[in-house]
């Protein structure tokens, strides 16, 4: 069993990165976990979109 963690600043970038990883080989996907983290720095809101792919 292996794990791949992908982290992007924009949700569309995460979508593209996950799709690229999944199309890069023959995997048996066990699960995909998705998470969004939001931070505030002064007036700015910072987003972090991540996915953890568990596969064989």
C-alpha positions, 0 to 999 in steps of 0.5 A, spaced: 500 500 500 502 507 498 500 514 499 500 520 495 499 527 497 498 533 493 497 540 495 495 546 491 493 553 492 487 553 487 482 547 487 482 547 479 490 546 480 488 540 485 483 537 480 488 537 474 494 534 479 490 528 481 487 527 474 494 527 472 497 522 477 491 517 476 492 517 469 500 516 470 499 509 471 495 502 473 493 503 480 488 500 485 485 506 488 483 504 495 481 511 497 481 519 496 481 524 502 480 531 500 481 537 505 481 544 505 484 549 510 483 556 510 488 561 513 487 569 514 493 573 514 491 581 515 486 582 509 488 576 505 485 569 506 489 563 504 487 557 501 490 550 501 487 544 497 489 537 498 488 530 497 491 524 499 490 518 495 491 511 498 493 506 493 496 499 491 
